[in-house]
């Protein structure tokens, strides 16, 4: 059977292939399974020209296979797989979780508010209405509240992934969420030849016409002089679908210098250094 060409020994790489090389669905499924069994580190696999329904088996993959975060867009017939996300992918969820805990410890969140603010990673979002009907996506991190179909904040992280793919994710989340998703954070890490890593965070939200707009850009690495807090423009009311009982316009303490702390630990684990 034909196999998807990957470089399994690559620590960080990206492959784009067309599903046209497969005549029948079982060939495609076996090639994906073979790839997942052989990969030895983070790899992003992008499959184009995907026939309808061919991706269905991936939502129930074997537990023995590597962790995958999936995005399937039936409109563009594209499937993107983040295979074996890295420490540096996951440190963003770690940062958000720690920030929620610190906000509670300092009194910014009371116990009732804390119980309504839930963090998850790799959770499936299914878009059943709107411009991106049929889209299914597992973000790197999200904040949601009980009983709501969509999160209020989503974070997507790029390592080998292209910046264009991250922007595409952001647009689909903000537009496809029909206003329920208030904020999308994009974190893009870039490796350099000397084994150093730079990083940038961007914050997006819809304008009054429902068009996604870049509202804030913050450098993570190289570290700005003095390691400033770099607070993000996220208000308490952004994180709750219903009007919060206290100070809705107060800014949530999500600070880039705290992300820098978690990222440095994760980069060290992977054998890299901040630029």
MIKEMI-10140 format. One record per residue (C-alpha): residue in one letter; x, y, z. Coordinates in nm, 4 decimals, always signed. Layout:
BEGIN
{residu: A&u: X&v: Y&w: Z}
...
This chain:
BEGIN
{residu: X&u: +0.0000&v: +0.0000&w: +0.0000}
{residu: X&u: +0.1208&v: +0.3550&w: -0.0597}
{residu: X&u: +0.2669&v: +0.5316&w: +0.2429}
{residu: X&u: +0.2636&v: +0.8960&w: +0.3343}
{residu: X&u: +0.6189&v: +1.0245&w: +0.3206}
{residu: X&u: +0.7403&v: +1.1534&w: +0.6569}
{residu: X&u: +1.0741&v: +1.1947&w: +0.8261}
{residu: X&u: +0.9992&v: +1.0112&w: +1.1506}
{residu: X&u: +1.3343&v: +1.0932&w: +1.3107}
{residu: X&u: +1.2758&v: +1.4676&w: +1.2680}
{residu: X&u: +1.2271&v: +1.6548&w: +1.5957}
{residu: X&u: +1.0159&v: +1.9190&w: +1.4279}
{residu: X&u: +0.8947&v: +1.9022&w: +1.0702}
{residu: X&u: +0.5955&v: +1.9506&w: +0.8449}
{residu: X&u: +0.4675&v: +1.7436&w: +0.5555}
{residu: X&u: +0.1971&v: +1.8353&w: +0.3039}
{residu: X&u: +0.0480&v: +1.5550&w: +0.0906}
{residu: X&u: -0.2578&v: +1.5083&w: -0.1283}
{residu: X&u: -0.5121&v: +1.2348&w: -0.0612}
{residu: X&u: -0.5377&v: +1.1940&w: -0.4391}
{residu: X&u: -0.2528&v: +0.9408&w: -0.4192}
{residu: X&u: -0.4915&v: +0.6948&w: -0.2531}
{residu: X&u: -0.7556&v: +0.5133&w: -0.4572}
{residu: X&u: -0.9645&v: +0.3874&w: -0.1668}
{residu: X&u: -1.0220&v: +0.4908&w: +0.1934}
{residu: X&u: -0.8614&v: +0.1800&w: +0.3566}
{residu: X&u: -0.5311&v: +0.2652&w: +0.1839}
{residu: X&u: -0.5443&v: +0.6139&w: +0.3290}
{residu: X&u: -0.6281&v: +0.4875&w: +0.6781}
{residu: X&u: -0.3439&v: +0.2342&w: +0.6742}
{residu: X&u: -0.0950&v: +0.5002&w: +0.5594}
{residu: X&u: -0.2001&v: +0.7281&w: +0.8455}
{residu: X&u: -0.1718&v: +0.4472&w: +1.1003}
{residu: X&u: +0.1732&v: +0.3566&w: +0.9648}
{residu: X&u: +0.2850&v: +0.7169&w: +0.9981}
{residu: X&u: +0.1559&v: +0.7421&w: +1.3548}
{residu: X&u: +0.3352&v: +0.4224&w: +1.4536}
{residu: X&u: +0.6688&v: +0.5385&w: +1.3080}
{residu: X&u: +0.6875&v: +0.9065&w: +1.3989}
{residu: X&u: +0.9497&v: +0.9855&w: +1.6665}
{residu: X&u: +0.8781&v: +1.3390&w: +1.7714}
{residu: X&u: +0.6572&v: +1.6300&w: +1.6817}
{residu: X&u: +0.5389&v: +1.6353&w: +1.3225}
{residu: X&u: +0.2656&v: +1.8314&w: +1.1503}
{residu: X&u: +0.0911&v: +1.6442&w: +0.8720}
{residu: X&u: -0.1335&v: +1.8355&w: +0.6318}
{residu: X&u: -0.3533&v: +1.6331&w: +0.3967}
{residu: X&u: -0.5228&v: +1.8146&w: +0.1089}
{residu: X&u: -0.7924&v: +1.7034&w: -0.1392}
{residu: X&u: -0.9506&v: +1.4801&w: +0.1259}
{residu: X&u: -1.2725&v: +1.3027&w: +0.0185}
{residu: X&u: -1.5701&v: +1.3513&w: +0.2462}
{residu: X&u: -1.5750&v: +1.1094&w: +0.5389}
{residu: X&u: -1.2214&v: +0.9763&w: +0.5002}
{residu: X&u: -1.1123&v: +1.1479&w: +0.8212}
{residu: X&u: -1.3830&v: +0.9880&w: +1.0359}
{residu: X&u: -1.1685&v: +0.7075&w: +1.1779}
{residu: X&u: -0.9263&v: +0.9580&w: +1.3318}
{residu: X&u: -1.1770&v: +1.0680&w: +1.5951}
{residu: X&u: -1.1622&v: +0.7172&w: +1.7452}
{residu: X&u: -0.7948&v: +0.6200&w: +1.7068}
{residu: X&u: -0.6279&v: +0.3500&w: +1.9116}
{residu: X&u: -0.5099&v: +0.4498&w: +2.2585}
{residu: X&u: -0.1660&v: +0.3033&w: +2.1854}
{residu: X&u: -0.1020&v: +0.5593&w: +1.9114}
{residu: X&u: +0.0628&v: +0.8991&w: +1.9727}
{residu: X&u: -0.1367&v: +1.1991&w: +2.0883}
{residu: X&u: -0.2812&v: +1.3947&w: +1.7954}
{residu: X&u: -0.4582&v: +1.7312&w: +1.7768}
{residu: X&u: -0.6762&v: +1.7426&w: +1.4701}
{residu: X&u: -0.8341&v: +2.0094&w: +1.2488}
{residu: X&u: -1.0660&v: +1.9079&w: +0.9664}
{residu: X&u: -1.2219&v: +2.1621&w: +0.7299}
{residu: X&u: -1.4668&v: +1.9920&w: +0.4911}
{residu: X&u: -1.5018&v: +2.3112&w: +0.2860}
{residu: X&u: -1.1338&v: +2.3250&w: +0.1900}
{residu: X&u: -1.1068&v: +1.9431&w: +0.2113}
{residu: X&u: -0.8034&v: +1.9810&w: +0.4371}
{residu: X&u: -0.6963&v: +1.7747&w: +0.7377}
{residu: X&u: -0.4195&v: +1.8940&w: +0.9699}
{residu: X&u: -0.2670&v: +1.6716&w: +1.2355}
{residu: X&u: -0.0351&v: +1.7872&w: +1.5127}
{residu: X&u: +0.1332&v: +1.4596&w: +1.6026}
{residu: X&u: +0.2956&v: +1.4391&w: +1.9453}
{residu: X&u: +0.2629&v: +1.8039&w: +2.0566}
{residu: X&u: +0.5743&v: +1.9260&w: +2.2371}
{residu: X&u: +0.6358&v: +2.0670&w: +2.5856}
{residu: X&u: +0.6490&v: +2.4055&w: +2.4172}
{residu: X&u: +0.3040&v: +2.3545&w: +2.2651}
{residu: X&u: +0.1657&v: +2.2549&w: +2.6026}
{residu: X&u: +0.3292&v: +2.5265&w: +2.8126}
{residu: X&u: +0.0646&v: +2.7729&w: +2.6924}
{residu: X&u: -0.2119&v: +2.5693&w: +2.8583}
{residu: X&u: +0.0146&v: +2.5376&w: +3.1633}
{residu: X&u: +0.0547&v: +2.9171&w: +3.1704}
{residu: X&u: -0.3205&v: +2.9805&w: +3.1477}
{residu: X&u: -0.3909&v: +2.7244&w: +3.4209}
{residu: X&u: -0.1305&v: +2.8800&w: +3.6492}
{residu: X&u: -0.2695&v: +3.2276&w: +3.5781}
{residu: X&u: -0.6202&v: +3.1198&w: +3.6779}
{residu: X&u: -0.4827&v: +2.9732&w: +4.0020}
{residu: X&u: -0.2861&v: +3.2891&w: +4.0781}
{residu: X&u: -0.5917&v: +3.5055&w: +4.0039}
{residu: X&u: -0.7843&v: +3.3043&w: +4.2629}
{residu: X&u: -0.5030&v: +3.3172&w: +4.5182}
{residu: X&u: -0.4788&v: +3.6971&w: +4.4902}
{residu: X&u: -0.8560&v: +3.7480&w: +4.5155}
{residu: X&u: -0.9131&v: +3.8566&w: +4.1553}
{residu: X&u: -1.1434&v: +3.5546&w: +4.1224}
{residu: X&u: -1.3731&v: +3.4484&w: +4.4035}
{residu: X&u: -1.4655&v: +3.0822&w: +4.4454}
{residu: X&u: -1.7884&v: +3.1153&w: +4.2460}
{residu: X&u: -1.6050&v: +3.2755&w: +3.9540}
{residu: X&u: -1.3264&v: +3.0186&w: +3.9731}
{residu: X&u: -1.5759&v: +2.7331&w: +3.9450}
{residu: X&u: -1.7116&v: +2.8831&w: +3.6230}
{residu: X&u: -1.3716&v: +2.9213&w: +3.4570}
{residu: X&u: -1.2585&v: +2.5876&w: +3.3127}
{residu: X&u: -0.9427&v: +2.5114&w: +3.1156}
{residu: X&u: -0.9030&v: +2.2246&w: +2.8696}
{residu: X&u: -0.6518&v: +2.1203&w: +2.6037}
{residu: X&u: -0.7147&v: +1.9250&w: +2.2835}
{residu: X&u: -1.0917&v: +1.9301&w: +2.3364}
{residu: X&u: -1.3002&v: +1.8805&w: +2.0226}
{residu: X&u: -1.4947&v: +2.1814&w: +1.8940}
{residu: X&u: -1.7620&v: +2.1025&w: +1.6346}
{residu: X&u: -1.9114&v: +2.3826&w: +1.4257}
{residu: X&u: -2.2658&v: +2.2894&w: +1.3224}
{residu: X&u: -2.3824&v: +2.6287&w: +1.1907}
{residu: X&u: -2.2453&v: +2.9352&w: +1.0177}
{residu: X&u: -1.9695&v: +2.9936&w: +0.7676}
{residu: X&u: -1.7610&v: +2.6974&w: +0.8828}
{residu: X&u: -2.0323&v: +2.4400&w: +0.9287}
{residu: X&u: -1.8756&v: +2.0946&w: +0.9543}
{residu: X&u: -1.5416&v: +2.2211&w: +1.0856}
{residu: X&u: -1.3965&v: +2.0085&w: +1.3668}
{residu: X&u: -1.0986&v: +2.1304&w: +1.5643}
{residu: X&u: -0.8978&v: +2.0400&w: +1.8740}
{residu: X&u: -0.7229&v: +2.3593&w: +1.9968}
{residu: X&u: -0.4059&v: +2.3640&w: +2.2040}
{residu: X&u: -0.5874&v: +2.5341&w: +2.4935}
{residu: X&u: -0.9267&v: +2.6844&w: +2.5660}
{residu: X&u: -1.1212&v: +2.8454&w: +2.8483}
{residu: X&u: -1.4899&v: +2.7648&w: +2.8714}
{residu: X&u: -1.7747&v: +2.7869&w: +3.1174}
{residu: X&u: -2.0263&v: +2.5121&w: +3.2047}
{residu: X&u: -2.3185&v: +2.4503&w: +2.9682}
{residu: X&u: -2.1781&v: +2.6677&w: +2.6878}
{residu: X&u: -2.1158&v: +2.5077&w: +2.3438}
{residu: X&u: -1.8094&v: +2.7200&w: +2.2680}
{residu: X&u: -1.5165&v: +2.8481&w: +2.4735}
{residu: X&u: -1.4683&v: +3.2189&w: +2.5323}
{residu: X&u: -1.0894&v: +3.2097&w: +2.4788}
{residu: X&u: -0.8843&v: +2.9793&w: +2.2546}
{residu: X&u: -0.5057&v: +2.9545&w: +2.2207}
{residu: X&u: -0.3267&v: +2.8017&w: +1.9213}
{residu: X&u: +0.0471&v: +2.7346&w: +1.9225}
{residu: X&u: +0.2846&v: +2.7070&w: +1.6274}
{residu: X&u: +0.6145&v: +2.5195&w: +1.6350}
{residu: X&u: +0.6735&v: +2.3711&w: +1.2905}
{residu: X&u: +0.3300&v: +2.4935&w: +1.1855}
{residu: X&u: +0.3193&v: +2.7835&w: +0.9420}
{residu: X&u: +0.2079&v: +3.1293&w: +1.0512}
{residu: X&u: -0.0492&v: +3.1208&w: +0.7701}
{residu: X&u: -0.2044&v: +2.8085&w: +0.9229}
{residu: X&u: -0.2264&v: +2.9815&w: +1.2606}
{residu: X&u: -0.3996&v: +3.2812&w: +1.1022}
{residu: X&u: -0.6402&v: +3.0456&w: +0.9275}
{residu: X&u: -0.7181&v: +2.8822&w: +1.2632}
{residu: X&u: -0.7807&v: +3.2211&w: +1.4201}
{residu: X&u: -1.0190&v: +3.3338&w: +1.1454}
{residu: X&u: -1.2196&v: +3.0119&w: +1.1553}
{residu: X&u: -1.2495&v: +3.0213&w: +1.5332}
{residu: X&u: -1.3604&v: +3.3834&w: +1.5589}
{residu: X&u: -1.5902&v: +3.3771&w: +1.2553}
{residu: X&u: -1.7182&v: +3.0225&w: +1.3042}
{residu: X&u: -1.7885&v: +3.0878&w: +1.6719}
{residu: X&u: -2.0440&v: +3.3561&w: +1.5765}
{residu: X&u: -1.9272&v: +3.5831&w: +1.8568}
{residu: X&u: -1.9199&v: +3.3171&w: +2.1298}
{residu: X&u: -1.5405&v: +3.2914&w: +2.1078}
{residu: X&u: -1.4266&v: +3.6324&w: +2.2285}
{residu: X&u: -1.0491&v: +3.6017&w: +2.2035}
{residu: X&u: -0.7952&v: +3.3926&w: +2.0127}
{residu: X&u: -0.4324&v: +3.3913&w: +2.1203}
{residu: X&u: -0.1671&v: +3.2836&w: +1.8707}
{residu: X&u: +0.1758&v: +3.1878&w: +2.0005}
{residu: X&u: +0.4404&v: +3.1317&w: +1.7326}
{residu: X&u: +0.7756&v: +2.9789&w: +1.8251}
{residu: X&u: +1.0634&v: +2.9915&w: +1.5753}
{residu: X&u: +1.3762&v: +2.7774&w: +1.5969}
{residu: X&u: +1.7093&v: +2.9180&w: +1.4829}
{residu: X&u: +2.0292&v: +2.7500&w: +1.3661}
{residu: X&u: +2.2090&v: +2.8078&w: +1.6984}
{residu: X&u: +1.9389&v: +2.6072&w: +1.8824}
{residu: X&u: +1.7763&v: +2.9225&w: +2.0167}
{residu: X&u: +1.4040&v: +2.9986&w: +1.9974}
{residu: X&u: +1.2194&v: +3.3259&w: +1.9515}
{residu: X&u: +0.8526&v: +3.3678&w: +2.0326}
{residu: X&u: +0.5703&v: +3.6119&w: +1.9664}
{residu: X&u: +0.2153&v: +3.6268&w: +2.1035}
{residu: X&u: -0.0731&v: +3.7876&w: +1.9151}
{residu: X&u: -0.4216&v: +3.8595&w: +2.0500}
{residu: X&u: -0.7201&v: +3.8733&w: +1.8135}
{residu: X&u: -1.0856&v: +3.9564&w: +1.8624}
{residu: X&u: -1.3761&v: +4.0468&w: +1.6323}
{residu: X&u: -1.4601&v: +4.4087&w: +1.5627}
{residu: X&u: -1.8206&v: +4.5339&w: +1.5733}
{residu: X&u: -1.8795&v: +4.3998&w: +1.2225}
{residu: X&u: -1.7638&v: +4.0524&w: +1.3260}
{residu: X&u: -1.4323&v: +4.0787&w: +1.1400}
{residu: X&u: -1.1245&v: +3.9391&w: +1.3191}
{residu: X&u: -0.8731&v: +4.2063&w: +1.4115}
{residu: X&u: -0.5225&v: +4.1944&w: +1.5586}
{residu: X&u: -0.5454&v: +4.3866&w: +1.8870}
{residu: X&u: -0.2134&v: +4.3186&w: +2.0576}
{residu: X&u: +0.1338&v: +4.1848&w: +1.9788}
{residu: X&u: +0.3855&v: +4.0935&w: +2.2503}
{residu: X&u: +0.7400&v: +3.9594&w: +2.2188}
{residu: X&u: +0.8080&v: +3.6576&w: +2.4402}
{residu: X&u: +1.1685&v: +3.5896&w: +2.3367}
{residu: X&u: +1.4077&v: +3.7670&w: +2.3121}
{residu: X&u: +1.3077&v: +3.8821&w: +2.6580}
{residu: X&u: +1.2414&v: +4.2583&w: +2.6644}
{residu: X&u: +1.4627&v: +4.4571&w: +2.8994}
{residu: X&u: +1.3598&v: +4.4176&w: +3.2613}
{residu: X&u: +1.1242&v: +4.1243&w: +3.1925}
{residu: X&u: +0.8113&v: +4.3469&w: +3.1984}
{residu: X&u: +0.4723&v: +4.1944&w: +3.2871}
{residu: X&u: +0.3175&v: +4.2685&w: +2.9440}
{residu: X&u: -0.0483&v: +4.2258&w: +3.0514}
{residu: X&u: -0.2934&v: +4.1141&w: +2.7848}
{residu: X&u: -0.6035&v: +4.3154&w: +2.6974}
{residu: X&u: -0.8514&v: +4.0627&w: +2.8355}
{residu: X&u: -1.1325&v: +4.1809&w: +3.0591}
{residu: X&u: -1.3302&v: +3.9793&w: +3.3088}
{residu: X&u: -1.6393&v: +4.0101&w: +3.0869}
{residu: X&u: -1.4498&v: +3.8486&w: +2.7960}
{residu: X&u: -1.4243&v: +3.5180&w: +2.9803}
{residu: X&u: -1.7872&v: +3.4741&w: +3.0861}
{residu: X&u: -2.0819&v: +3.4468&w: +2.8415}
{residu: X&u: -2.3121&v: +3.6066&w: +3.0994}
{residu: X&u: -2.2285&v: +3.9403&w: +3.2578}
{residu: X&u: -1.9969&v: +3.8722&w: +3.5531}
{residu: X&u: -2.1208&v: +3.9921&w: +3.8903}
{residu: X&u: -1.8065&v: +4.1909&w: +3.9707}
{residu: X&u: -1.6088&v: +4.4553&w: +3.7804}
{residu: X&u: -1.6786&v: +4.3338&w: +3.4249}
{residu: X&u: -1.4194&v: +4.5677&w: +3.2714}
{residu: X&u: -1.1361&v: +4.4724&w: +3.5074}
{residu: X&u: -0.8428&v: +4.3185&w: +3.3213}
{residu: X&u: -0.7702&v: +3.9519&w: +3.3812}
{residu: X&u: -0.4079&v: +3.9042&w: +3.5013}
{residu: X&u: -0.2791&v: +3.7006&w: +3.2060}
{residu: X&u: +0.0815&v: +3.8200&w: +3.1855}
{residu: X&u: +0.3367&v: +3.7444&w: +2.9148}
{residu: X&u: +0.6251&v: +3.7379&w: +3.1614}
{residu: X&u: +0.4565&v: +3.4387&w: +3.3285}
{residu: X&u: +0.4308&v: +3.2664&w: +2.9883}
{residu: X&u: +0.8013&v: +3.3380&w: +2.9480}
{residu: X&u: +0.8669&v: +3.1546&w: +3.2756}
{residu: X&u: +0.6757&v: +2.8425&w: +3.1679}
{residu: X&u: +0.8188&v: +2.8525&w: +2.8145}
{residu: X&u: +1.1774&v: +2.8650&w: +2.9380}
{residu: X&u: +1.1221&v: +2.5464&w: +3.1405}
{residu: X&u: +0.9649&v: +2.3719&w: +2.8404}
{residu: X&u: +1.2354&v: +2.4806&w: +2.5971}
{residu: X&u: +1.5041&v: +2.3521&w: +2.8316}
{residu: X&u: +1.3309&v: +2.0129&w: +2.8443}
{residu: X&u: +1.3464&v: +1.9995&w: +2.4651}
{residu: X&u: +1.7121&v: +2.1018&w: +2.4499}
{residu: X&u: +1.6616&v: +2.4610&w: +2.3330}
{residu: X&u: +1.7446&v: +2.8020&w: +2.4785}
{residu: X&u: +1.5472&v: +3.1272&w: +2.4576}
{residu: X&u: +1.6954&v: +3.3708&w: +2.2067}
